[in-house]
Amino acid sequence: MRIENKLDLLAREVGLSSARDLERVVSGLVQALFRDCVERGYRQSDVHELQTAKDAIFPGQEDRRLLTVGELSEYISIPKASLYTMVTMRKIPQKAIVHLGRSLRFDRAEIDAWVNQSKEG
């Protein structure tokens, strides 16, 4: 039996309609776990280990290099409104900001470097 079929069966067993719904639920739980780790002050290396585990479970998402404002808000636990203000006031490094038409995106690697630098200094 293919893995997709197994995931569909598992999804139905827990009351979901598809494997995609199961993936969304698990992904949401993982994101909540990341936020909790950040709020509790876990070391960046611990959060990185969790990210590595998540990437192993959900291959294909690890290469998402650009984050939306909402994703960045969840990723670093800062409200969206504060992020917009920080962009306007140039508190976020310009090399981390990507303008796609009228949309903002953020380079995950640059954001990680900025967060790590903020913690050190």
C-alpha positions in Angstrom: 0.0 0.0 0.0 1.4 3.4 -1.0 2.2 5.9 1.8 -0.5 8.3 0.5 -3.2 5.7 0.9 -1.9 4.9 4.4 -2.1 8.6 5.3 -5.6 8.8 3.9 -6.7 5.8 6.0 -5.1 7.3 9.1 -6.8 10.7 8.4 -10.2 9.0 8.2 -9.5 7.1 11.4 -9.1 10.3 13.3 -12.1 11.9 11.6 -10.5 13.9 8.9 -11.4 13.7 5.2 -7.9 13.4 3.6 -4.2 13.1 4.2 -3.9 16.8 3.3 -6.1 17.7 6.2 -4.0 15.5 8.5 -0.9 17.2 7.3 -2.5 20.6 8.1 -3.4 19.5 11.6 0.0 18.1 12.3 1.8 21.2 10.8 -0.4 23.4 13.0 0.6 21.5 16.1 4.3 21.7 15.1 4.0 25.5 14.6 2.3 25.8 18.0 5.2 23.8 19.6 7.7 26.2 18.0 5.9 29.2 19.3 5.8 27.6 22.8 9.5 26.9 22.7 10.3 30.5 21.7 8.0 31.9 24.4 9.6 29.6 27.0 13.0 30.8 26.1 14.4 27.6 24.6 17.9 27.9 23.1 18.0 28.6 19.4 19.8 25.2 18.9 16.8 23.4 20.5 14.4 25.2 18.2 16.7 24.4 15.2 16.5 20.6 16.2 12.8 20.8 16.1 12.9 22.6 12.8 15.1 19.8 11.4 12.7 17.2 12.7 9.7 19.1 11.1 11.6 19.2 7.8 12.1 15.5 7.9 8.4 14.9 8.5 7.2 17.5 5.9 9.8 17.4 3.1 9.4 20.1 0.6 8.6 22.8 3.2 12.2 23.2 4.2 13.1 24.9 0.9 10.5 27.6 1.6 13.0 30.4 1.8 10.6 33.3 1.7 8.1 34.0 4.4 4.9 36.0 4.3 4.2 38.6 7.0 1.9 36.1 8.7 4.4 33.3 8.6 7.2 35.6 9.9 4.8 36.7 12.7 4.3 33.1 13.8 8.0 32.3 13.2 9.4 34.9 15.5 6.3 35.5 17.7 5.8 39.2 16.8 2.4 40.6 15.9 1.9 41.5 12.2 1.2 45.1 13.0 4.6 45.3 14.8 6.3 43.8 11.8 4.9 46.4 9.4 6.0 49.1 11.8 9.5 47.6 12.0 9.7 47.5 8.2 8.6 51.1 8.0 11.1 52.2 10.7 13.8 50.1 9.1 14.3 48.0 12.2 14.5 44.8 10.1 17.6 44.6 7.9 16.8 45.6 4.3 18.5 42.6 2.9 15.9 40.4 4.7 13.0 42.2 3.0 11.9 41.2 -0.5 9.3 43.3 -2.3 7.2 41.2 -4.7 4.9 43.8 -6.3 2.8 45.1 -3.4 3.6 42.1 -1.2 6.3 41.8 1.3 8.3 38.6 1.8 11.2 37.9 4.2 14.3 35.9 3.6 14.3 33.2 6.3 18.1 32.9 6.4 18.5 36.7 6.8 15.8 36.7 9.5 17.6 33.9 11.4 20.9 35.8 11.2 19.2 39.0 12.4 17.5 37.2 15.3 20.8 35.5 16.3 22.7 38.8 16.1 20.0 40.5 18.3 20.3 37.7 20.9 24.1 38.0 21.0 24.3 41.8 21.2 
